[in-house]
Amino acid sequence: MFRSKKFLAGLIICAIAAVALGIAVSSVLGSYTKKPVIEVGGEEISTLYATAGEKDMTEFKTTFEEEGESLVCTYTGVTQEEIREYMEKLTGEEGFTLAEEEEGEYRLEKPAAEEGKTVSVDISLSGAGEAKILWSVS
């Protein structure tokens, strides 16, 4: 009986930790879905929220490497028109140029404030309305 109480207590602690982790992850994702501007590698870049408003986010990952920093988010429920408006904001107001374009995939670039580095925004839109956006400075 003593062992089963410890086991039950352990299960309860694990369940509480799992719920807390889920809330923390949800909070982090929620904060990024509502940010019109993010900072990557010391550079401020508008997000999709700036033109399309809040979208559901299914992926969020940040990477710090010797070459630079990157942040990737995957959104659902995104239209081609919303991507076009976002790209217009980046090219019209933030100095990006369209470096590559190929069937739902786009790469925009501009020089970073730090000499020799480039700020890039890679956008991929699937037919199902899933948009993956990678912001990077390298």
KEDOBA-89141 format. One record per atom (N, C-alpha, C): residue in one letter; x, y, z. Coordinates in steps of 0.001 Angstrom, whole numbers, plus 500000, padded with zeros to 6 digits. Example, Ala and Ser with C-alpha at 12.3 -4.5 7.8 and 13.67 -1.06 7.14 Angstrom:
! residues 2
A513190494310507800;A512300495500507800;A513200496700507800;S512850497750507080;S513670498940507140;S512900500030507870;
***
This chain:
! residues 138
M500823498800500000;M500000500000500000;M500867501264500000;F501961501250500724;F502856502402500801;F503403502757499428;R503789501730498671;R504334501973497333;R503295502580496404;S502055502143496478;S501031502658495576;S500708504118495871;K500825504549497128;K500606505965497448;K501723506814496846;K502964506335496916;K504080507061496305;K503910507122494794;F503479506010494227;F503258505956492780;F502179506952492376;L501070506963493127;L499971507879492844;L500427509325492997;A501192509612494043;A501703510964494251;A502616511374493089;G503440510431492629;G504310510702491486;G503522511003490225;L502464510243490007;L501604510485488839;L500957511859488905;I500501512245490075;I499855513550490234;I500864514665489959;I502078514524490478;I503110515538490240;I503437515631488749;C503551514483488075;C503820514480486627;C502692515152485856;A501449514881486253;A500299515478485574;A500295516996485749;I500591517462486958;I500636518900487224;I501745519550486400;A502904518906486331;A504021519440485535;A503658519507484056;A502985518477483551;A502593518460482135;A501611519589481825;V500659519822482715;V499693520907482516;V500411522251482553;A501322522430483499;A502073523692483601;A502899523942482345;L503545522893481828;L504326523023480603;L503430523396479430;G502274522772479330;G501324523094478256;G500867524535478311;I500627525030479513;I500218526427479676;I501365527360479278;A502583527022479679;A503739527859479340;A503953527918477834;V503897526772477156;V504072526733475701;V502966527521475016;S501743527345475475;S500613528073474903;S500791529575475084;S501307529981476243;S501533531391476517;S502594531975475586;V503688531244475380;V504751531712474484;V504221531829473064;L503526530802472576;L502971530856471221;L501981532002471099;G501123532154472105;G500129533217472081;G500758534590472013;S501859534788472742;S502507536098472728;S503102536397471358;Y503603535386470659;Y504183535619469329;Y503114535774468250;T501930535199468441;T500894535350467424;T500329536759467409;K500565537526468459;K500008538874468560;K501066539972468505;K502259539642468058;K503320540649467965;K503422541166466538;P503248542480466337;P503403543026464981;P504867543116464554;V505784543137465538;V507217543243465249;V507963542293466176;I508973541619465627;I509841540767466432;I511274541241466256;E512135540798467158;E513551541110467028;E514311539819466803;V515076539790465730;V515910538636465391;V517303539169465093;G518282538674465811;G519662539105465575;G519860540599465688;G519112541230466580;G519227542675466764;G518452543510465758;E517757542865464846;E516980543560463805;E515483543420464106;E514750544515463983;E513296544465464139;E512666544207462777;I511755543233462743;I511100542833461495;I509607542683461763;S508775543212460878;S507330543035461017;S506968541566460859;T505947541138461578;T505445539774461467;T504182539762460607;L503690538591460340;L502441538437459585;L501292539131460307;Y501338539157461632;Y500295539807462430;Y500118541272462032;A501205541924461640;A501160543347461294;A500186543645460159;T499978542679459259;T499080542920458123;T497857542008458129;A497970540805458667;A496874539836458586;A496141539620459905;G496670540181460991;G496042539957462294;G496429538595462854;E495753538216463931;E496109536984464631;E495755535739463814;K496707534837463753;K496537533541463080;K496932532445464058;D496359531263463881;D496766530134464709;D498188529745464349;M499003529489465380;M500388529108465171;M500570527657465599;T501198526866464724;T501402525453465031;T502862525117465295;E503769526045464998;E505190525798465217;E505871527106465566;F506814527014466492;F507626528164466879;F508989527622467269;K510037528111466614;K511379527616466908;K512378528734466670;T513264528906467612;T514314529893467461;T515662529179467511;T516613529668466726;T517923529043466626;T518996530117466747;F519987529826467556;F521145530701467693;F522360529896467257;E523026530365466215;E524214529683465704;E525325530703465518;E526510530209465253;E527659531087465055;E527418532070463907;E526759531590462842;E526515532431461663;E525447533486461907;G524526533227462836;G523456534181463075;G522307533571463851;E521207534294463854;E520020533900464613;E518845533755463653;S517945532808463956;S516744532663463140;S515553532307464015;L514386532602463496;L513120532304464149;L512180531818463071;V511516530684463328;V510561530153462360;V509217529949463043;C508160530340462342;C506792530135462819;C505968529557461674;T505087528644462024;T504151528099461048;T502747528498461477;Y502021529114460559;Y500670529601460810;Y499674528816459962;T498439528717460430;T497374528101459639;T496322529155459301;G495542528872458272;G494473529773457870;G494960531029457173;V496057530922456443;V496656532071455766;V496316532004454277;T495958533146453707;T495626533200452279;T496785533800451479;Q496754533585450179;Q497752534166449279;Q497689535691449349;E496492536238449456;E496319537688449555;E497002538233450813;E496886537521451932;E497536537960453174;E499056537923453039;I499571536909452352;I501019536837452112;I501449537995451211;R500664538289450180;R500982539404449275;R501030540726450045;E500041540955450927;E500001542194451710;E501192542268452671;Y501569541156453254;Y502718541115454155;Y504005541439453392;M504154540842452220;M505344541104451402;M505391542564450953;E504243543143450650;E504190544557450261;E504640545450451408;K504268545103452622;K504715545869453789;K506239545784453925;L506772544568453793;L508215544392453934;L508985545135452849;T508507545055451609;T509221545715450512;T508947547220450476;G507742547618450817;G507377549033450727;G507829549869451906;E507804549306453110;E508086550097454305;E509397549729455001;E509910548530454761;E511054548088455553;E512324547839454742;G512282548134453445;G513491548081452640;G513910546707452138;F513036545723452235;F513359544395451708;F513180544388450199;T513917543510449528;T513716543261448109;T513405541785447928;L512642541481446907;L512309540091446594;L513509539465445898;A514168538529446569;A515374537905446035;A515056536644445250;E514022535893445690;E513632534651445014;E512129534464445099;E511562533852444051;E510131533544444035;E509929532291443204;E509236531305443799;E508962530072443065;E507756529356443661;E506637529360442971;E505416528639443324;E505118528572444824;G504699529696445384;G504314529731446791;G505471529867447758;E506686530052447257;E507857530233448111;E508554531530447724;Y508877532308448745;Y509459533632448516;Y510626533849449475;R511601534605449020;R512720535021449872;R512916536515449684;L512834537238450793;L513064538667450786;L514328538940451595;E515101539936451170;E516371540236451832;E516594541736451911;K517433542105452889;K517941543468452980;K519225543416453801;P520099544411453622;P521325544442454432;P520978544670455899;A521679543989456771;A521503544179458210;A522293545399458658;A521991545882459839;A522731547019460393;A524199546642460612;E524433545379460992;E525808544910461188;E526423544608459823;E527522545247459530;E528167545121458227;E528453543660457872;G528144543307456629;G528412541963456133;G527311540962456421;K526266541374457125;K525166540454457432;K523931540832456628;T523047539857456468;T521815540037455697;T520611539609456541;V519539540386456445;V518269540028457075;V517437539354455994;S516936538146456284;S516152537399455294;S514800537006455885;V513802536995455013;V512488536474455364;V512133535459454288;D512034534190454688;D511650533116453773;D510214532725454078;I509383532742453058;I507953532462453215;I507582531305452310;S506873530339452874;S506373529203452106;S504891529042452422;L504052529071451401;L502611528938451584;L502109527703450870;S501473526805451611;S500906525598451000;S499484525887450531;G498982525030449671;G497615525162449184;G496584525023450281;A496966524410451406;A496052524203452535;A496007525420453462;G496711526497453099;G496686527703453917;G497666527693455069;E498670526830454992;E499705526797456030;E500895527612455540;A501275528608456322;A502404529468455965;A503531529259456959;K504702528961456430;K505902528840457255;K506766530045456945;I507101530814457987;I507894532015457804;I509155531890458654;L510293532062457989;L511591532005458645;L512229533379458546;W512480533990459693;W513182535262459765;W514595534949460206;S515602535497459540;S516980535205459938;S517898536382459674;V518971536417460450;V520037537401460266;V521324536614460279;S522038536663459163;S523315535925459095;S524263536614458130;
***
